[in-house]
Amino acid sequence: MRSRTVAEQSQHLGEDAKLLGFPEYILAKRSPLGKVVFDKPYFLLVEAKQDNFEAAWAQCLAEMIAAQAINSAPELVIYGIASNGSTWQFGKLEKTTFTKSPRPSSIYELDNLFAAVNFVFQACEQKLMSLAAT
């Protein structure tokens, strides 16, 4: 089965001059135009910084808000990940509420890290399938 989503590296994302950025990765709906063309909705943004999680989350949250505005669907949950490569933190934006997981994941606990990443990707895929059904 062909994937309904596409993950791409270093795409420009912006709603206006105040909310723009270049997230490391974006997970979005696959466009019928091709695998490297994004279509709305955007689901997940990943930001990487060298051990500066405060800056990573500031940038990631701005990108999440921009994605929410581009989607024109504030009820759609947007997921975010901030990482320095070895530590991964997960969060989500639901309408106007941002929630960050209290426990980061680590490459030294791969089962936990893969479970967290898998959960986010499955949640995005399920939401896309429910949107396609409507």
C-alpha positions, -999 to +999 in steps of 0.1 A: +000+000+000+014+034-010+019+057+020-005+086+024+021+107+040+055+121+030+084+131+053+107+156+038+138+174+050+143+212+050+111+225+035+102+262+041+072+265+063+055+298+070+022+314+074+035+350+075+067+368+083+062+362+121+057+325+118+081+308+094+110+284+096+129+255+081+121+225+102+145+196+099+116+173+089+079+177+081+053+149+079+024+159+057-002+145+034+013+132+002+002+153-027-012+136-059+015+157-077+043+136-063+062+123-033+081+155-027+051+178-030+033+185+003-004+189+006-024+200+036-027+189+063+007+191+080+010+168+110+045+168+125+075+191+126+110+181+139+135+206+151+171+198+160+195+220+180+227+212+197+217+207+234+195+239+234+161+224+239+146+258+248+156+272+214+145+241+197+111+241+213+106+279+206+114+273+169+093+241+167+063+256+184+064+286+160+065+261+131+036+241+147+015+273+150+023+281+114+013+246+103-019+249+122-027+282+104-018+267+070-040+237+077-069+261+084-080+235+110-072+245+145-088+213+159-062+192+141-035+181+165+000+191+154+029+170+168+064+183+174+098+167+181+129+185+194+161+166+194+199+169+198+204+135+182+207+115+213+178+129+234+143+133+219+115+153+233+079+150+221+050+175+222+017+183+206-004+214+199-041+209+204-060+241+194-042+267+217-027+242+242+009+230+239+018+199+259+053+185+261+059+149+273+075+151+307+099+122+299+124+125+271+135+095+250+170+085+244+190+066+218+203+046+247+167+032+252+158+025+216+126+005+224+112+036+242+123+060+215+109+038+186+077+034+205+073+071+209+081+078+172+058+050+161+030+064+183+033+098+166+035+084+131+005+062+137-016+090+152-008+111+121-017+083+097-050+076+116-059+113+114-052+114+077-074+083+072-102+097+092-100+130+072-100+111+039-131+092+050-151+124+055 
